[in-house]
Amino acid sequence: MKASSQFRVFLTATIVTLVMAAPRVLLACAVCYGAPDAAQTKGMNMGIVTMLGVTGVVLGGLGGLIICFARRARRYSAEMTP
């Protein structure tokens, strides 16, 4: 076996041993566990609402820009037609 393969096996075994020795690391957080009244869950929900709001504002602005350009093109076309 090469030295890099031996090190990889050693590292994997060490990580597995540490995870097995500290089972608290494997416990789910309040969000994953499903505690609806936890502060972390409320914070995550507000983060989702904020991201949806920002996405809505950006898409609304893009839609408004397209409408503005369409009106401007129609007005310009009407002015240029004799």
N, C-alpha and C positions, 0 to 999 in steps of 0.2 A: 504494500500500500504506500502511496506517496504521502509526503509530509502534509500536503494541503488537504488530502482526503482524511487523514488522521485528525487534523485540526478541526475539520468540518464536523466529523463524528463527535469529537470531544465537545465542541461548541453546542451542537444540538443536544447532546446528553446533558450538558450543564443547564441549558435553558429549560429543558423538560423537568429536570430535577428541581430547579428553583420555582417553577410554576406549580409543581406538585407540592412543594414545601409551603407555599404561600397561597392557599386556596381563596383567600379574600380577593386576590387579584382577579379571579375568575367570576366573582359575583357581578350580577348585572346592576347597572346604575338605576336611578329612580325612573328615568325615561323608559328604559328597556323593560324594567320590572312592571311598569304600568301604574305608578303612583300618581294619580291625577292632581293631588293637592301639593305635590312637592314643588319647591321653588325652581328646581332644574327643569321640570316639565313645563311650568308656566313660562319660564324664560325661553325654552325651545319653541313653544307655541307662538310667543310674541316675535321671535326671530323669523318664523315661517310667515307670519302675517306681514312683517316688515318687508321681507323679500318679495312677497306677492304684490304688496303696494308699490314697491319700486319698479317691479316688472310692469305693472299696470300703467304707471305714469310714463315709463319709457315707451311702451307700445302706443299709448294714447298720444304722446307727442309725435311719434312717427306717423301715426294715422292722420293727425292734424297737419303735419308737414305735407303729406301726400295730397290731402284735400286742398291745401293752400296752393300747391304747385298745379293741380288740375284746374282750379279756378283761374289762376294766373295765365295758364296756357290757353284756356277758353277765351279769356278777355283779350289776350294778345292776338289770338287768331281772329277774333271778331274785329279788332281794330285794323288788322292788316288786310282783311277782305274788302275789296272795293264795292 
